Amino acid sequence: MLNLLSLEEAAQEGKVSIFTVRAWRHQRRFPVVKLGRRVLIEREAWEKFVRSGLVEAAPVPARAEQATAALARAREGR
């Protein structure tokens, strides 16, 4: 059995407005299931869509770490 979300539920889970989810739907960013007048999103498809926007944190360059440490030492010296 499919685990389906309404557009409103998807908006709540994604912490975005219903208008944003509707816009994404019209842009065909994720597949939908229509049951009569109801428009539903398969939970797995929604989660895949959300994960596709995940941006991994970049590693901190060594110089930035050194600068942060130097700044911390300078603040301690006050």
Residue pairs with C-beta under 8 A, 6 or more apart in sequence:
2 33
2 42
3 42
3 43
3 44
4 33
4 40
4 41
4 42
4 43
5 13
5 40
5 41
5 42
5 43
5 46
6 38
6 39
6 40
6 41
7 18
7 21
7 22
7 25
7 39
7 40
7 41
8 18
10 21
10 41
10 46
11 17
11 18
11 20
11 21
13 46
14 21
14 46
14 50
24 30
24 49
25 32
25 39
29 49
30 41
30 45
30 46
30 48
30 49
31 41
31 42
31 45
32 39
32 40
32 41
33 39
33 40
33 41
33 42
34 40
